[in-house]
Amino acid sequence: MGMDAIGGLVMVAIFAFLLLGLVALAKGARTVKQYEKGLITRLGKYHGMAPSGLTFIVPFVDDIMRVDMREQVITVPPQKLITKDNVTVEVDAVVYYKVIDPVKSQYEVQDFGYACTTLAQTNLRNLIGDRTLDETLVARDMINTNLREVLEATNNWGVKVTRVEVQKIEPPRDITDAMSRQMKAEREKRAAILEAEGIKQSQILQAEGKKQSEILRAEGDAQARITRANAEAEAIKLVSTAAETYFKERAEMMRRLEVLNNTLAQNTKYIVPSSSSLVNVLGLDGATQSLPKPVSDAPAPPSSPSGRSV
């Protein structure tokens, strides 16, 4: 009986030991995801960093904290701010950040989300208060840049702010209505100006077209007159040249015939030398050559000075 009792106690102790080992093994096996870093603390003090995957720690002594290394976003809740020209606007924003040092992010700041939101709201109040409403509405990029530069103080916390975006800048309802009316009036004004400019430009172009048309018509008429005058002058020149070439000799001949006609009007006989041009005019040069010369030994009777025969 005693041996059986001792054997039973041994079996219970072994079973308890195995059970405790299994519990300790299960307690010490931890998994870290790929986008996380594991911070191992031993008795409350930072001991080391666990890589991604399966990690074993000392059970009941070590503990592990997982830090997400992905880029995350914090929404800055809307708040009412006063611009430089005393207009109340409602502004909200979003902050994108990423943990670059998991140890500092856990030990340098207690609650990074709350700290970043408070810092963003405070600096938004300063940035909006330094600008008028119109400047605020058109300076979103500048506000985003300035706010991101201010939030670079989070680098000391092991966190880097990558982007800051102001989502909404909303003025009061009455200001919005006034701005809408102002925009509508400005657009109507610009439309009227553009319409007037269009009409003016159209009239100018029509006048210029009419002017150019008149100028071209006048230039065409002048060129046509010059062309006609040149053609008439050329025709006259050709006629004159033809008359000079073909009718001058005949005109001289006609004049000689008129003189001969007046001379022979009294049937007076004249002795004309055969070499005279009058013979050529009358066409007697051939007849003169065909007549036989008279043969006579008697001397020719003397002629009077006037050429008449005696």
Residue pairs with C-beta under 8 A, 6 or more apart in sequence:
23 59
24 59
24 60
25 59
27 59
27 60
28 56
28 57
28 58
28 59
28 62
29 54
29 55
29 56
30 38
30 50
30 54
30 55
30 56
30 57
30 64
31 53
31 54
31 55
32 38
32 50
32 51
32 52
32 53
32 55
32 64
32 66
33 52
33 66
34 52
35 68
35 69
35 70
36 52
36 66
36 67
36 68
36 69
37 49
37 50
37 52
37 66
37 67
37 69
37 102
38 49
38 50
38 51
38 55
38 64
38 65
38 66
38 67
39 46
39 49
39 50
39 64
39 65
39 66
39 67
39 102
39 103
39 106
40 46
40 47
40 48
40 49
40 50
40 55
40 57
40 62
40 63
40 64
41 47
41 62
41 63
41 64
41 65
42 58
42 61
42 62
42 63
43 61
46 103
46 107
47 62
49 102
49 103
50 57
50 64
55 64
57 63
57 64
65 106
67 99
67 102
67 105
67 106
68 99
69 98
69 99
69 102
70 98
71 96
71 97
71 98
71 162
72 96
72 97
72 98
73 94
73 95
73 96
73 97
74 94
74 95
74 97
74 113
74 116
74 117
74 120
75 92
75 94
76 92
76 93
76 94
76 95
76 117
76 120
76 121
76 124
77 92
77 117
77 121
78 90
78 91
78 92
78 168
79 90
79 91
79 92
79 121
79 124
79 125
80 88
80 89
80 90
81 88
81 89
81 90
81 91
81 124
81 125
81 128
81 129
82 88
82 89
82 128
82 129
83 89
83 128
83 129
83 131
83 132
83 133
83 136
84 129
84 130
84 131
84 132
84 135
85 132
85 133
87 132
87 133
87 171
87 172
87 175
88 171
88 172
89 128
89 133
89 136
89 169
89 170
89 171
89 172
90 168
90 169
90 170
91 124
91 128
91 166
91 168
91 169
91 170
92 166
92 167
92 168
93 120
93 124
93 147
93 164
93 165
93 166
93 167
94 164
94 165
94 167
95 116
95 117
95 120
95 151
95 161
95 163
95 164
96 161
96 162
96 163
96 164
96 165
97 112
97 116
97 154
97 159
97 160
97 161
97 162
98 159
98 160
98 162
99 105
99 158
99 159
100 155
100 158
100 159
100 160
101 158
101 159
102 158
103 158
104 156
104 157
104 158
104 159
105 112
105 157
105 158
105 159
108 156
108 157
108 158
109 115
109 157
109 159
112 154
112 157
112 159
115 154
115 157
116 151
116 154
116 159
116 161
119 150
119 151
119 153
119 154
120 147
120 151
120 164
123 146
123 147
123 150
123 151
124 143
124 147
124 166
127 143
127 146
127 147
128 136
128 143
131 139
133 171
133 175
136 143
136 169
137 169
140 166
140 169
143 166
144 163
144 164
144 165
144 166
147 164
147 166
148 161
148 163
148 164
151 161
151 164
152 161
154 160
154 161
170 176
171 179
253 281
256 277
256 278
256 281
257 281
260 278
260 281
260 282
263 270
264 270
268 308
269 308
269 309
270 307
271 303
271 307
271 309
272 278
272 279
273 279
274 285
274 288
279 285
279 288
301 309
301 310
302 310
303 309
303 310
304 310
